[in-house]
Amino acid sequence: MVSSNRIREAGTASSGSSAGRSKVIRAAQTSTNAKLNAEYDKSQDSGSSFCYSKAVDVEGLSGETAGAHMVTAYLQRMQRGGQVQAFGCLVAVEEETLRVIAYSENAAEMLELVSQSVPNMAVQDSSLAIGTDVRNLFSNATALNLERACQASDVSLMNPVRLDCRASGKPFFGILHRIDVGIVIDLEPIHASDQMGLTGSVQSHKLAAKAVANLQSLSGGDVGALCDAVVEELRELTGYARVMAYKFLEDEHGEVVAEIRRTDLDPYIGLHFPATDVPQAARFLFMKNRTRMIVDIDTPQVRIIQDTNLRMSLSLGGSTLRGVHDCHKDYMRNMGSQASLVFAVVVNDTDVPPFDPGTKPKGVEPPKRLWGLVVCHDTRPRYVPFPIRSACEFLVQVFGMQLNMELELSAQLREKHILRTQTLLCDMLLRQSPISIMTHSPNVMDLVQCDGAALYYEKQFWLLGLTPTEPQILELVQWLTNVHKDSTGLSTDSLLEANFPGAEHLGDRVCGMAAARVTSNDFIFWFRSHQAKEIRWGGQAGVAGDVDDEKRMHPRTSFRTFLQVVKHRSKPWEDVEMDAIHSLQLILRGASQEAAAAGAEGLSSQSGGGGALAAAQLSELRLQIQGMDELSTVANEMVRLIETATAPILAVDGQGQINGWNAKVAEITGLSVADAMGRSLARELVMPVSRGTVEQMLGCALRGEEEQNVEIRLRLWPGQPGQTKGPETDVDEVILVVNACASRDVHDKVVGVCFVGQDITTQKVIMDKFTRIQGDYSSIVMNPNTLIPPIFGADLLGVVTEWNVAMVRISGVRREDALGRMLAGEVFGVASARGRRPQCELASPDALVTLRVLLNGALDGIERDRVPFCFTTRSGRSVEVLLTANKRVVSEGAPISGAFFFIHVASAELQQAYAIQRAAERMAESKAKELAYIRQQIKNPLDGLSFARSFLEHTNLTEDQRQLVETAATCENQMRRILGDQDLQAIEEGYLELETAEFTMATVMNAVVAQGMLLSSKRGLQLFCDTPPELKTLRVFGDQLRVQQVLSDFLTNAIQFTPMQGWVEIKAISERLRESGFEVMRLNFHISHSGEGIPEGLIRQMYEVADEQGAKVRSQEGLGLSMCRKIVTQAMNGRVEYVRGGSKCFFDIALSLPLSDRDDAVSVK
């Protein structure tokens, strides 16, 4: 194990730091592997023993790196070793001429080109030599197969190729792959027990059809169950004594995460092993050739004879026969294993930023990484025929895809963790002092996973969990201040390797540390214990007195070696954890600087600064809310698209009743919009066969789980010219494929469901007839009718046999160019490294695996419906479709003869509707987060204003000054109330709860006028306030802040739409009345202003009157006016009107409030 980038200073890590650290680790590990290899070879040459534990000792290997020559020689030997295993033979040929350029020494004998009486290789048949035409070695028929395979754009699709010796007819599996100088042919004898008839990748993959189905049937969210399943299926297919799943961790060491074994074997589950046990060169080769088989470690290997004109030894990286290094033989021998079969598990590399869709080079795959290995071991020699190996490799590819989905789910959970962390940071921001992050809950230990945390602030200590002592923390502070004085923080998983002087005294209790500098002398620390304490191995203990065990390469030795390596090392700090720590550091540093500035400048400066900050925050709030107009525009466009869309779209409320029914769905069902509204979708509008499906979809959507590509059948209503019912279709129902989209309110609560669908009635009927042999296949396939969907088919070998007119239109591939080619690989595939391109390019190898799964499933009788599928046409256009796979039979009861695929194409308009809907949802979510953030941030300057005001209240103030302070207080309280308004739906529906208390109307009027003064002065307006004398002392009961809110909103709107140099007046009229036996004060407020008045569109928004298109979309101002009108009319039982006069316009607001000093006050109490 190698010491890699163990220490990281703040400011040096970038967004790609994980990828950068991985490269450093791999480079260092490669150097270590080269040194280990040299040490082993040296011990073999000298005859001395090789001590594995000493060689892998990190202390002994990290001191110096291997030279470039040593590393190059090591890598060359791994890939170009010049030897192959003897269970088969190898022949390499020039691609153009098929003339032999290299062959293994045992090739002539195994191909029976040499008389069995010849005792050695000195006499060779002239038919096998450098320059021989390889076709002469095999029968004419199989030689033709070989020639065709060599001409394929991807020769691996043809594997295995059946080849028979020309002389004896002995059969072989030919496994082909391209290298830099030609094509390598691995020849493996076909035994009587092998699957002799299986040629080509499709036939091989069929062997794993059941295992693939079992793997895909597992429920998501459990990686452990997925790993357990794949090792069980592989053991079932191969019969090995032990099958294990290895996972490589961040620092390149590995862990056995799943295992199935023969009962007499020791368990290895939970075993951790050093990174040196699987060398980097071997990992590199696994990325090139995903399968590696060793048949018998005790059988001597054979040498490669090659053309002397070749500049380098033959590359064997992709060969199934590649020789085994003696070091690995010893390791297997010490494990008691005689044979092995290893499969690479490859997933997307999330540490490497993906290509931007607009700049991604064609033919370049997304970055991949080696997640781990699935390893099969046996205590006896074991050979697995290539078809079964290919089936197993296909199964592991599917496993990798499933694993990718699980990792993506984990990434989503990580995003939620980041959001939770941000919430914690905001909560900590509200603390009164840095000390509260240690003494309150949540605290700094909730921020990242750790064993302890400490705060050193103003020469005092606060400790949580497992930490060093106070003197040791002070020593850490001095070390950071002196040695790392230019950094703002530091993280390491080994204080010992980071050269902290006191690391030895800390022992194993504290190994890893992350430190953040708050000020020049103040720090926050997070601590982790050594990693070995969390590691357990389920294996049996070693035999007492086994003195040679430490020198042998054995899993138990690897485990002890790994524990020794990680004894003084903690779990590494992840990037997301360091980001969270850095964010907290910035927040606390800013808070500390503000506190220091406030202390230096005094209270008056602090008060002024708070006001400025509040103004800045309010300005930011206004800018952010303006973005809601963009959301309204998107919503308008989406409503227009839904109403005019050619795709059927319907919506229901929370009770499942129709509240949306566009023109298209009305057309195809014969049910008008008016007749559909209010009906139950499940009980009245769908066919009985779809009722359960619809109810399930509704239930899932109301829980926030949106189902996609679900088939439902709607009733066809009489009295409408049925476009879907006729002689061609003969149906009395409408078949839709729909996606469910949950409709949410501002609190992210699901309040309804929208179904966006596609009418597939005609296609479904044709497909049913097609798959049920109702009529001739060719008459349907070749029919140019545009109603017939794109159809293509393949035979049992995966060769395209059908490609209809609709398929030509959608793909741009001519029928003659598709027929006779391999469906998965040549027609649909990914571009090869040599630039060979398929007819229709898929986005990734995973998409190709998906197509192969569908093909093999259909050939095995497993049919799949509407699987999302995407490919790029010949013209470079990306097409997203739904793919249905069906088996093909010649007649009822006949065996399966191939597979047919049907494509469902969503209309461009429907895809645009999807895109706009998702964009609206993303924007709404973004705006909600922004508003939540701003609401949180404004509270801090409000606290500052509150403190300044409370301080002023206790000073000697004049009456006018005291009134100003009181006005500021009521405005501040109004702002806090508005910031606390999160349930706008309650206001709209009239369920707003009022907070009733006694107050004076004079205070309200002063606050309302104060809020309009600044805007009116900027616009050069005269602002008048006319109130009767009795109003100054009038005391009433009610919600003061809500009254203040609505009056100020109406006033500021009047000011905003008054022409420059105009005037605005707020006039109050009061009248004492008795209503329902209580004495109340009837208040009428007239807010008049000069000019033409507030725009009619805005007033319509206030009254929530629909526009010409029937939409009720509100702007920022319209939303405020509408909310205030509802507060008055619904929550306060008042009245709001806007009146346009000759020379002036005015708001007329009326409401009644109980009097505080009324005659019936005693009885009320």
N, C-alpha and C positions, 0 to 999 in steps of 0.2 A: 504494500500500500504506500502511496506516495503522498508526501505533504504538499498540498496544492494551495493556492491563494488563501491561506488560512487567516489572513488579516486584511481587513478592508477599511480604509479611511473614508469618512464622509466626503462626498463631493467627487469621488473618483469612480463611483459606480454609475453606469448608464442604464438606459432601459434594456439594453441587451446584455446586462451584466451576467445573467445566468448562462447565456450562450458563451460569453467570453470566458467565464470560469471553467465551463465544461471543456473548451478547447485547451485551456492551460492544463487541466487535469489529464486530458487524453495525451497531450504532448509529453508531459512528465511521466505518465504511465508507460508510454511507448519506449521512452528511454530506459525506464526500469526493467521492462520486459526484455529489452535487448541485452542489458547487463546480466539478467538472470539466465538468459539463453547462453551467453558467453561463459558464465560461471558453470553452467551444467556441462557444456561441451568440454570445457577445460578439465572438469572432474572425470568425464568419460575418457578423455585422451590420456590422462595421467593415471587413471585407475584408482584415484582416491574417491572417498565417499562424498556425496552431495548432501549438505545439511540444508534442508528446505527452510526451516524456521529461521536459521541464521541468515540465509540469503534474502529472505523476504523482510527481514528486520528493517523497519523504516529508518531507524537511526543509522543503519549501516549503508543504506542505498541512497538516501536523499542528500548526502554530502556532496556528491559529484554526479554529473550527468554523463551519459554515454556519448561518445563522439559521433559525428554525422556518419562516418564510415561504418561504425558498428551498428547504428540504427538502420542504415540502408541495407547492409548485409543481412540483418535480422529479418527485415521486411521481405527482401528478395527470397530468402530461404523459405519463408512461410508460404509465399505465393508461387515461387518457381523452384520448388525443391528437387525436381528431376526424378521423382519416384511416384509410383502409383501402387494401390493395393492390388493383391493378386486375385481377387474374386472376379475380376473382369479384365479386359484389355483395352487399350486406347490407340486410336489412330487419328492423326491430325492431317487435314488436307487444305490445299489452296481453294479458296471459294470459287474462283472462276473456272479452274481446270479440273478440280477434284483430284489432283495428284497429291500423293502422300508426301508430307514434309516432316512427319515424326510419327513414331509408334513405340509401344512398350515392348520390352524384350519377350514377353510371353504371348504377344499377339499371334505370331505365326503358329505356335503350338496350339493355342486356344481356338484359333480359326481352322485348325486341322490342315494347315498348309505344309506341315512338316511331318514326315513319317514318324510314327510312334516309336520306331526302333532307333532313331537317332538319339544318342544319350545327352547331347548338349546343343547349344545354340550356334556352334561353329559353322554348321552346315545349314543354311537357310534356303528355303524355296525362293526362287527368283521372283515369284509372283508377289512377294511382299518386300519392298525395298523403297528407299527414298526415290520419288519420282513415279512410282506405280500409280496407275489409275485405280482409285479405290473401288470403282464399279466392277472391276474384274474379279474382286474377291467374293462377290455375292451373286446369287441367282439373278437372272435377267429381270424377273418381275419385281423382286425386292430392291434391286439396284435402281430401278425406275422410281420406286418409292423414295429411296434415298436422294435421288437427283431432284425430285419435286420438293422434298423437304428442305434441301439446301437452297432452293430458290425462293422459299417463303420469306416474307418480310420479317417475321418473327419465328425462327426455327423452333423455339420452345413450344409453340402451339402444336407442333407435329409430334412431339415426344409422347410415348416412345414409338420409334419406327421399327416395324418388324423386318429383320434382315436374316436371310438364310445363306449359309456358306455355299459357295458354288460347287465345291468338291463333294461335301458330305451332306449338305442340306441341314446342318445343325443350326437351330434357330437362336437368334439373339435379339435382345432389346437394344436398339440404337438410341442413345440419348445425346442430342446435338446441342452445342452452344457456340456462339461466335467469340473469337478472341481477336487480338490485334493483327495476327498474321494469317488468319483463316478460320476454319471450322474444326472444332474438336468433336470427335465421335467416341463416346464411351460405350463399349460393347459389354453387355451383361448376358450370360447364357440364360436361356429360358428353360426352366426345369418343368417336369411333368406336372408339378403341383401349382405352377404359376398360372396367372390369368393370361393364357397364350393369345386369346382373341382380342385382348384389349389393346388397341393402338390409338394414339391421339389423346390429347389432354381431356377431351370431353368424356370419353369412355372411362378414363382413369378417375375423373372427379365423381363419376356416378357412384363409385364405391363408398364415397363419404356422404351420400345424399341423406341417409338416415341420421348420421352423426351431426351434420349441419343443421338439420331440422330440429334435433334435440337442443342444440346450442342456441338456436334462435328462439326457441320456445321459452327460454328462461326469462323470468321477470328482471327488470333492470334495477340498478342501484346496489348490486352486491358483486363486487369484483371477485371476492373469495369464492363464491358459488360458481362463477364463470370459470375460474382457474381449476377448481375441483372437477367441473364437468369436462373440460378439455383433456385433462390427464386421464380421466376415466375412459373417454371415447378413444383416445389414442392407444391406450393399453388394449382395449377391445379390438382395435383394428390391427395392431402389430404383435401383441402377445409378449412384449418385453416384461422382465421380472420387476422392473421399477420404472415408473414414469414420474418426472418431477417438473414443476414450473419454477424457473429462476426469474427473479426480478432484479434488474440493475438499479441501484439507488443513485442519488445525486453525485456522490463522490466516487462512483464507478464500482463500489463493492456490491456484492450480490447477496440475495436471500432466497431460500427455498420457501415459496409461499403456498405450494400445493404439492401433494404426493400421493401416489397409490403404488403399493409394493406387495411383493410376495411376503407372506407372514414370517418367514425365517430370516428376513433381511432387517438390518438396523434401520430405524426411521431417520431421515434427514430433514424432516419438516422443521422449519424455524432456523435452519443452519445459515449463519452469515459467513461469507468467505471473502478473503482479500481480493482486490481487483486483479492482482497478478495471476489468480487461478484461471481467468479467462483473458488471455493477452489481447491487447488492442488490435494487433494484426489479425487475430482470429475473429474479433468482432467486425473488423472491416470486411473480411471475407464473407462473414455471415450476411452482411448487407448486400453482397453481390450474388451469393448463392445461398438461398434460404434453408437448404437441407444439407446435412453432413452425416454420412453413414460410415461407421467403422465396423467391419464384419468380424475380424479376429486379430487382436493385437499381437498374437504369437506367430502368425503366418508371415514369412519374409516378404518384403516388398520388392517390386521389380523396377528396373531402371528404364528411363526413356531414351530412345535413340532418335536423334533429330538431325535435320539437314545442317551441315556445317556452315551454310550461308546465312543461317539465322543469327542475328546479332546477340540475342539473349536466350536464356533457357525458356522453354515453353511455359506459358502462363497456365497454371492448373487451378486458379482460383474458382472457376466455375465448374470444375470437373467433379463428378460423383465418385471418382476413383482416387482423388488426391491422397498422397501418402500421409502417414501419421508421424509426427515428430516423436523422437525417443522419449523426451521429457513427458509428453502426454501419455505415452504408453506406460511409463512407470507410475504415473498418477492413477490411471485406470487399474493397473495391476494391484496397486496398494489398496484400492477400493474393493477389490475382489470382482471387478467387472472385466468381461472379456470382449464385449461388443457394445456399441452405442449407436443411437440414431438421434440427431439433434435438429430441431427446427427453430428458426429465428422468428421472434415476434416483433414486428415492426409497426410503429405507430407514428402519428404526426408529431413533429418536433415543435412544441409550443414555445420553446425558448428562442426560436428563430423567427423573426417577424415574417409573416407570409407576404407573397407578392400582392401588390395592389392590382385589383382586377383589370384596371386599364393599362397597366404596364407589364403584366406577367408575360414573359417570353413564351411563345408557343412551344410545346414539347417539353417544357421544363416542369417537372413534378413539384408539388409542395414539399418542403423539407421534411425528411423522415429521421427517425432515430430508432436505435435498438432498445426496445423496452425490456427485453429479456429473452430467455430461451426455454423451450420445452425439450427436456432431455430424457431419452429412453436408455436404460442400461440393462444388460443381461449378464449372468454369470457364465454363460456358455456362448460359443460363436453363434451368431444369428444373422441371416441374410433376409432382407425384406425386398421383394420384387419391386421394380420401379413403379408399376401402376398403383400399388398400395402406398408407396412413399409419396407419389404425386397426390393421391387422395388425401393423405395425412397433411401434406403441405397446404393443400386447398382448405382443409379444415382449420389449420392454424391461421391462414389468411382471414377466414371468416371470424375466427377468434380475435384476431387483431382489429378487425372492423368493430366487433362488439365492444372490445376493450376501448377503442377510440371513442365510442359513444359514452361509455362510462367515464372516461377522462374528461370529455366535454361537459358532462353533468357535474363532475367534480369541479371543473373550472367555473361553472355557474354558481356552485355553492361557495367557491372562493370569492366570487364577485359579491355575493351576499355578505360574506365575512368582511369584505372591504367596506361595504355600506355600514355594517354594524360597527366597524372600527371608526368610521367617520362620525357615526352617532356618538360613540364614546368620546371622540375628540371634541365635538361640540359641547357635550356635557361637561368635560373637563375645562373647557373654555369659560364656562359660567362659574367656575369655582372662585372663591374670594381670594385665594392665594395659592402659589404652587404647592404648598404643603397639603392642600385638600386632595390632591391626586394620590396621596399616600394614605390619607386618613378616612376618605369617603369611599362609598361604593357606587359605581365601579371605580377601580383604581388602576394603576399602571400595570399590574399583573394581568388584568383582563385584556390589555391591549395586544399582547403577544404571548405565545406559549413560553413559559419560563418556570424556573424553580424558585426564583427569588428576585427581589428588586430593592433598590436603595436610592434615596435622594440625599445628596450632599448640598445643602442650601444655607448660605450665610453662616458657614462654619458649624452647622449642626447636622445631625444624622437622623434619617428616618428609614427603618429597615422593615421589609416584608419578606416572609418565607425564608428560604435557604440562602444565606448571604455570607460573605466574609465578615470578619469582625470590624468594628469601627476603625481601629488602627490600620487594618489591612486595606480598608476602603480609602483611607487617607493616603496610604502608600500608592494605591491605584491613581488617585487624583494627581499626586505629585509626578507619577510616571507619565500620565497623559499630558500634564502641563509642560513637562520638560522635554520628553522624547517626541511627543506628537503635538507640539504646541501650535502648529499651523493648521491642524485639522479641527473640524467642528464636532467630530465624533469618530468612533471606531467600533468595529465588530470583529470578533474572532471566535472560532470554535475551539481554540487551544491557546490559553494564555501562556502555556509553557513554550509552544512553538513561536508565539509572538514575542518571546524574549522578555516577558515581564519578570523582573528580578524575584518577586515574591511568589511565583507560581508554585514552586516546590512546597512551600508552607501551606498553600491552599489545599493541596492533596487532590483527591478525586471528587471532593464535595463541590467544588466550583472549577470548571474547566473553560466553559464558554462565557463570553461577556459581550454585551452591546452597550456602548456608552454614548450619551448625547450631551453636548456642552450647552447649557442654558445661558450662562454668562461666562466671563473669563475664569471665574473661580467656582462656579456652581455646575454640578453634573447630576444626571439621572443614569442609573445603571440597571441593566437586566442581566440575570445570571442563569446559567444552565449547568447541570451536573454532567458527569462523563456518560458517554453514550452506552458503554458496556453494561451499565446497570439495567437498561431496558431490554437487553438481548437475552433470550433463552433458547436453548437447543434441546429438542426432544430426544436426541440420540443417547445411546448407552455410554456409560463412562468407559474410559480406556482400561485396558488390562493392567493390573498392578505389576510393576517390575518390567514393563515393556520399555527398555532403555532406548531402543532404536526408533520409537514412535516420533520423537521430535525431529528426526532426520528425514523421515519418509514424507512424501507428498501424499497426504491422506485428508479426507474431509475433517477429521477430528483435529489434525495438525493445523489445517487452514483455519478452523474455528478458533483454536487457541491463539494462533498468530494474529487473527483479526482482533480478538479481544485485547491482545497486547498492544496492537496498533492504536485502538480507540480508547485505551485506558485513560489517557489524558486529553480526550477530545469529546466535545459535546455534539449534539445534533447541530448541523449547520444552520445559520440564520438565513431565512428565505427573503427574497426581494420584497415580497409584499409586507413582511414584518418590518424590514428596514424602512420601507416607505411610510408605514404607520408611525414608526419611531421618529422619523425625520419630520413628519407633519406635526406631531406633538411638540417636537423641539422648536419648530418655527413659531408655533402658537404661543408657547410659554416664553420664548425669547421676546416676541413682540409684546406680550403682556408685561414682562419684566421691564422692557424699555419704556413702555408707557407709564408704568408705575414710577420709574425713576424720573421721567420727565415731569410727571405731575408733582412729585415731591420737590423738584428743583424750582419749578415755576410758580408754585403756590396755587391756592384754591381758585382765585379769579381766572388764572390762565387755564386751570383745569376745566372750569365751568365753560369758558369760551371754546376751548378745544372740543369739549363734549358736544356743544351746539353745532360746531362746524362738522364734526363727524356725523352727527345725526342728519344734518342737511345733506351730506354726501351720501349717506345710506339711503335717505329718502329719494334722492335723485337717481341712485342706482335702481331703487325699487320701481320708479316710474319707467325707466328705460327697459327694465325686464318685463314689466306688465305690458308695455307696448308690443312686445313680441306675441302677446295673445292675439293681436290683430292678425298676425300671420296664421295662427291656428284657425281663426275664424275663416280666413280665405280658403285654407285647405278644406275646412268643413263644408263650406259652400260648394266647392268644386266636387267634393265627394258626394254631397246630396244630389247635385246635378247629374253626376255620372250614374248614380244608383237609379234615379228616376228614368233616365233615357237609355240605360244600358241594354244591350242585346242579350245579356246574361240574366237568368232569373235570380232575383234577390228578394228575400222575405225576412221579416224580423218579428220577434215575439217579446212580450214583457216577462216579468218574473213569474207570472202565473201560466205562461205558455200560450197566451192569447195573442193573436196577430195584431201588430201595430205598425207593420210595414209590409207592403205588397206592391212591387213595381209593375210597370206596364208589361214587361216580358212574361212574368209568371202569370199575370192575368190572361195574356194572350194564349199561352200554351195550355192552360187549365180550363179556360172558359169561365172563370170566376172573376168578376169585376173587383176593383179595389174596394168599392163601397160595401159589397157583399162579403168580402173577406175580412174586413176589419172587425175585431172583437171575437172572432171564432177561435176555438181551440184547435191548434195545429195537430196535436196528437189524436184527439178524439173525433174531429170532424173533417179534416182536410187530407189526411194520408190514408193509404190503403191499410187494411188490418195487418198485413204482413210487415208493415214498416212501423206500426205503432210502438212496439217495444224499443225499436232502434231509436226513434225520435225521442221517446221519453228518457232513454239512457243518455242521448246526446244533450238534452236539455239539462238533466241533472248534473252531468259533468261540466257543462259550460257555466252553470250557475255556481259551481264550486271553483271556477277559474281554469278548468281543464278543457282546452279547446281541441275537439277531434277534427281530423282532416280526412278528406276523400271518402266520405261515408255515402252509401247509396240509399236513397229514400224514394218511395213511390207515392206520388200525389194522385188524388182522385181527378178524373176527367169529368167536368161538369157539362150537362147537356145544354143545347141551345146555342152553342158556339161552333163556328166552322172549325172542326178539329184538324189542326195541321199535323198532329202526331198519329191520328187514326186514319187508316186507309188501306188499300189493297196490299201495299208493300209491307206495312207494319202490322196491321190487324190487332191493335191493342186498345184497351180502354183505360189506360193509366199513363201517367207521365213519369218517366224515370229520371231522377236527377242525381248527380254526384255533388255533394255539398261540403263546404268547410264551415265549421261553426266558429263564430267570432264573438266573444263576450263583450257586451256593452257595459261600460263602467261609469260611475259618477266621479265627482272630483275627489272623493275619498278612496278611490280605487275599489269601490264596492260594486259587484256585478248586479245590474238592474235589468238586464235583458240579454237576448241572444240574437245575432244577425246571421242568417244563412246565405252564403254566396254560392251559387250552384252553376251547373252546366247540364243542359238537356242532352242526355245520351240515349233517348228512347230508341231512335232509329238504329244507332250503332249497336245497342244491346240486343235488339231483335235479330239483326243480321249476324251478330256474334253467336247468339244462341243457335241459330240455324246452322251456322258454320261448324260449331263444335259438336252439334248433334247429327251431323252428316245429312242435313236436310237439303239435298241438292248437290250439284257437282262443285267440288272445291274450286276448280279453275274458273268456273263461270262467275264465282263471287270474287275471287282474287283479281281477275283480269277486268272486272267491270269498272268502267271509268266514272261511274256515278259518284258525284261529290259527297253523297251521303254515306258512302262506304268508307270506313276509317282506314288509316294506314295499317297494313298487315304485312308481316314477314314471317318466314318459317325456316326451320333447319331440320336436318335429318339426325339420325342417332349419333353421327360423328361430329355434329355441330357445324356442318357445312350448309350454307344458305341454299334453300331450295325454292323459296317463294319470296317475291318482292313486288308488291302490287303498285298500281299507278299512283295511288295516294301516298305511298311510301316514297316514290320517286319525287313527287311534288314537295314533300316536307323535308327530304334529306338532300336533294340535289344529286343523288347517286343513281345512275342509270341501272336498269334491271340487269343488263348483261355484265355490268361491272360488279354487281353484288353476288350474282349466282355463282356457285362453285367455290366461294371463298369461306374461310372460317368466320362464323358469325362473331364469336368473342375473340377479338385479337386483330383480325384483318378488316372486317367491316366496321365493327365498333371496337375501339381500342385506344391505347395511349401511344403517343409518338415515342419511338425508340431513341436511344442515345446516338445512334448512327444516322438519325434524320429520317428514318422510314416512318411514313405517316399512314394511319388507317383511313378508310373511306369517311368515317364519321368519328371525330375525336371526342373522347370522354375526358372529364375534368381531372380524374385521378385514377390510380390503380384500384382504389376501393370501389369505384363505380364499375370497373371491369369485373371485379370479384362479384359484385351484386348481380350483374348480368349473367355471370356463370352460375351463380346460385339459382337464379330463375330458370335458366336453361336446364340445368341438371335436375332441378325439382320437377319441371314439366316432363322430362324424359322418364322420371321415376313415378309419374302420376300425381305429383304435388303441384296443384295449380294455385297461382297467386293473382290477386286482383288489384289493379290500380296502384302500382308501386311507383313512387316518384322517380323520374329518370330524366337526365339532361345530357344533351350532346351538341356538338358543334357541326353544322352542315359544311358542305364543300365550299360554300361561299363565305364561311366564317361567321354565320349567324348562329347565336346560341338559342336552342329550342328546349323548353321545359315541358315535359309531357307526363302522362300517367301510363304505365306499361302493365298490360295484363298478359300472363303466360298461361297457355293451355296445352295439354297433350294433344297429339294427333294420332288418330286411329283410322285404318282403312274402312272398317265396318264395325258395327256393334259387336263387342266381345272379342274383337281382334286385338293382338298385342300392339303396344305403342310403337309407332313408326317414326315419330319425330315430335316437333314442338311448333306451335304457332304463337305469335305475339301480336297483340292488338294495341294500338296507340290511341289514347284519348288526348286531344289537343285542346287546351283552354284558349278561348278567343283572346285577341290582343286587348280588347276592351275590358274583359274580365281580369286579365293580368294587371292592367292599369288600375282597375278598381282595387285589387288586392294591394298594389303598391301604395296607392293613395291612402287606403285605410291604415296600413301599417305605418306610413309616414305620420298620419294624424295621431295615431296612438303613441308613437315615439316622441313626437313634439309635445303632446299633452303630458306625457310622463316627465319629459325634460323640464317643461314649464312648472309642473307641480313641484319638482325637486328644487328648482331655482327659487320659487316662492317660499318653500319651506326653509331654505337656507337664509333667504333675506329676512324672513320673519324672525328667525333665530338671531341673526346678526343685529337687527335693529334694537333688540332688547338691551344690549349692552350700553349704547349711548343713552338710552332712556333711563337706565339705572344711574348713569352719570348726571343727567339732568335732574333726576329725582333727588340725588344727594345734594347737588348745588342748591336746589329749591328748598329742601328741608333745612339746610344750613342758613339760608337767607331768612326763613320764617322765624328764626330765633334771634334775629338782629333787630335793631331799632329802625322800623320802616314807617314812612308816612302812609296815609290812607291810600293815596294813589299807587304807591309802590306795593302796598299789601294787596291791592286789587289786581295789579299786574301779576304778582306771584300766584294769586288764586286762579287767574285766567290761565297761566302757564300750567298749573296743576290739572285743571280740567281738560285742557288740550292733551296733556300727557296721558291722562286716564282714558280719554277717548281713543288715542292711538293704541294703547294697550288692549282695549276692548276689540278694536278692529283687527289687530294682529291675532287675537285669539279666535276670531271668526273662522272656523274651518268647515262648519256644516252649512254651506250655502243652500243646500236643498231644504233644510229646515226653514230658512227664511222664505224661500220660494213657495213652500207648501203651507206657510202660516203657522208653523210649530215653534217659532222662536220663543224662548223663555226670557221674559223681561226681569230685570233686577230692580225691584221697586224700593225706593227710599225717599226720604224727605229732602227737598232741595229748593233753592230760590231761583226764580226765572231770571233774575238779574245776572246771576252767574252764568247761566246758559247763554244769554244774549251777548254778554261780554266775550265769551269764548267763540261764539259764532262770528261776530264782527271781526275779532282778532284774526281769525283764519282767512278772512277775505281781504284784509287790509293790504298785505304784501302784493297780492296779484292785482288788486285794483290800482295801486300806486304805480306798478310797472306798466299798466295799460293806460295810465293817465285818466282814470275814471274818478268820479266823485261818489263816495259811498256814504249813504245816509242811514241813520237808524232812528226810527220813530216809535217810541214806546210810551204808554201812559204812565203817569207817576206811580199809580198803585202797583205797577208791575215790578218796581224796584224792590219792594218789600214782600211781594207775593211769594208764599211758601206753599208748595204743592207736593203730592205724592206721585211718583212715577219713575221711569228709567231715565235719569238725567242724561246719561251718555248717549243713549239711542236718540233722544230728542235732539241733543246737540249734534249728533252725526247727520241726521236727515236734514236739519236746517242748514248746516254748513255745506253739505253736498249740493243742495238746491241753490244756495247762494253762490258758490264758486262756479257752478254751471252758468248761472245768469251773468256773472262777471266775465266768464270766458267768451261768451257770445254777444257781448255788448261792444259796439264799435268804439274805437279810440275816441277819447275826450267826451265820452258819454257819461251816463249816471246810472247808479243802482241804488235801490232803497229797500230796506227791510222794515216792515211796519207790523206791529203787534196790536191786536185788539182783544180785550178780555171781557167776558160777561159771566156773571155769577148765575148759575142755574141749579135746579134740583132735578136730578135724573135718577129714576128707580129708587126714590126715597133717600138719595145721598146728595149732599151739596158738592157741586163740582164747579170748576172754572173752565168755561168754554173759551179756547184760545184760537184766534184766527191770525195766521201769518200771511202777509202779502209781500212777496219778493218781486218787486217791479224793476224793469230796466228798459232803457231806450233802445231803439234799433228795430230790426225786422224780427228779432226773436231767435230762439233756439231752432236749429234746422228741424224740419218736419220729420225727417227720417229718425232723428234721435228721439223725438217725442213718441213716435210709433214704437221705438224700442222700449221706451219707458212703460208704455201701455201693453207691450208684448203683442203688437199687431203684426201679422205676417207680411212679408214684402210681396212683390209681384210674382215671384217664383214660388211663393208659399212657404218660404223658410223664415224661421224666427231666430236670426243670427244677430247677436248684440256686440257692439263695440265696447271698448273700455268704459267710455262715458255712459253708454246705454246700459251696461250692466249695473253701474253704480246707481243711476236713476231708477232702474227697475227694482233693485234691492231696497232702496230707500222708500219708494212708493209702497212696497209690500210691507215694510216695517210699520208704516203709518196706517195703512188700510186694513191689514190683517192682524198684526200683533197689537196695535193700539186702537183699533176700531175707528180710525179717523178717515180723512178724505184728502186726496191730492188731485188738483186739476191744474192744467196749464192753459191760460187764456190769452188769446191774441187780440189786442185792441187796435185803435187807430194809430196812436203815437207811442204806445207802450205795450209791453207784454208782461205777464206776471204769473208766478206760481201762487196758487191759493191752497194753503195747507190749513186744515182744521182738525183739532183734536181736543178731547176733554180729559182733564186731570183732576183727581180729588183734591180738595183743599185741605191744608194742614190745620187751620184754625177754624174749621167749620163748626156749626152748632151740634152736629151729630157725632162729633169726634169721640165722645165718651162711649156712645153706644157701638160705634165701630170697633173701638178697642175691646 
